[in-house]
Each structure stands twice: as C-alpha cells, then as structure tokens.
Amino acid sequence: MNMKKRIAMLLALCLALLGPAGALAEEGALNDLLGFFERASAQGEPAPETGAPAQAADALPVADDAAQPAMDAAAPNPDWQNILLLGTDSRTSDTDTRTDTMIILSLNARSNEIRMTSLMRDIWVDVPGHGGAKLNAACVYGGPELTLQTINQNFGMDIQSYVEVNMQCLAQIVDALGGIRMDVSDSEAKAINKLFADDRNAHDENTYFAGDTVSAGSQVLLNGKQALAFVRIRSMDNDYVRTDRQRQMLVAIAKDLQQKDLLSLGAIVTGMLQYVKTNLTFDEIMAIAGVCMGASLDDLPELRLPAEGTYQSGTFNGTWCIKPDFEENARQLRAFIYGE
C-alpha cells in the first residue's frame, strides 16, 4: 500500500471509529474499513468522492425577539464540504456545555484543498427559540445541532455536519502522541504557568499540575495539560489571538497523526470515543479521508470572524459581547471558502 493510501486509511479509521452520533463502532467495522482500503490499493481505485450531505436537523422555532433577521443561506458550492468543529469547555464527558472553540473546516474533494474559519465565541447572535445570546451559549440550549443551526442562520451558511469534542479529548490525544511541539513565547509560557497556578488553587490539589511548568522556546515539547493550557490562553492578549493558537494546535496534531502507524492510531482513537459526538455518515468519512490524502497541511488558508473592521465590541445591556455586521461577514466567509 503506498503512503497516500496509508495516510487516508489512518485518517478514515480515526473518523470511522467515532461512528454516527458518536456511537461506538460495531465489531467488524474496523475489518470492513481495512478491507476497503486493501482492495482499493490492490485495484488502484481512488478514494470515494464527496457524496450527498447529511440531512439537516429538524428546524426549531425562531424567537419573536430575534437579535437580527434570519439570513438566507447561500447556495453551497458542491465542490466544498463544510464541517463545524466544536470544542467545549467541559472537563467531563458531558459535551453539551459552552463551546470554547468553533471552527468551520472546509474541504474541496476536487482540488484537495482545506481551509479553516474560526468563529469568536462572544458574537451576539439570534439563537433560534431562545432569542439573543452569545454564540457559545447555543450548545448549552440545544447541543451541537442548535449551534449548527444558529451559525447557518446568522452567517447565511448551509453547514450540515459537525464534530464536537470536550477539552479532555485534546489533552488525551496530545499525551497519546507523546506530546506536541509548539513555539512558545515568554508571555505564553507565563500565561500557561499562571493557568496552572489558578487551577491548583481552584481544585485545592497542590500536586495536580506538579512538573508541568512550561519554559519558553522554539518547538517546545508540550504534554496534554500544557497543550490544553496553550489553547486556553486569554489573559495575555485576547480571544482573537487565542483562535490563532487553536488553529496552530489543530494543524500540528493533524500532521503528527499522519505519521503514526495503524496500531498507535487505533489506541488513540479508542481513548477519544467517550469525548466525541458527530453526525458524519460513513460515506462522508470516506470522502474526508480522500481529501486529506492529497491535501497539504502546510500554510493552510485561515480566516477569523468577525473580520477586522466589521464589528463593534463592548458592554451592551450589561453583557460584554461582539456585535458584527452579519451581512458583510457572511459575504467574506463565502468569498473565503468559495472564492465568490
């Protein structure tokens, strides 16, 4: 089996074991998956192309006190598939809490392109059925399905798929990889160590983060808790910069996963199962593997919304939030993904 098909098999395995709606894969699913790629390798068949999108969640009623009118969804470009990646701020297996991280992962099966768009958690939106609230609250009200619907309504998108993980999943993946290397500045090292000190005080466990002090430097090897603290940093700058760190971490982890052998990846996936929910179908998972097989993870195009100069931030009615020009941000999002 050549290297490209091997990478595709590993990435597909990682997603396929999660199964629809986060269920555990049935016995024999792994063998079916391995058999699929062995046959494809022997016969020279390409990985499957993107199929039809999954069915959308049932629509929820729109509140009368909507923050702004719903935006008509732009017709999706069939060459692109958008997946909403959600990271919650929970330290338990309960993932329906506030979303600390929201990233739209866009994949093009024809050109083997990947793009990432971060959404700020403090954006003030209309949450269908609940009225005005911060975007990160949608998951509390109705899980990833309502978060998906909220983003589609407010940004004129038609995203159908999601993958949701909680904070503990990131730490476990990094530890299973043997750590992850990141450039850490002096300010970032100080902020990470302060988070550790704050958590020690909050948990009253003096040894909880023993030995996890981080030093600044180039390509510093971070363990799971250190990596988690890295993407949580907010005090030294702001949430805008934090989204950059989150994307950097995701790319670093993805590159490392590509280099793992099948047995190592299987162990990592097994440990992830309790932390992940997704509505991706098996065919969609195979299509994603096909895109990742040929895509380069170097210098991925990235966008953060709201874009500079398109929003106001401050305290409104006693709540600090971000109020963007939704029409302009929807336009920039479509231009970034589809080139419109």
Beta strands, then each sheet from edge to edge (+ up, - down):
strand 1: 80-88
strand 2: 99-108
strand 3: 113-119
strand 4: 124-127
strand 5: 131-134
strand 6: 161-166
strand 7: 180-184
strand 8: 217-222
strand 9: 276-278
strand 10: 302-305
strand 11: 311-316
strand 12: 319-324
sheet 1: 9+ 6- 1- 2+ 3- 10-
sheet 2: 4+ 5-
sheet 3: 7+ 8-
sheet 4: 11+ 12-
end
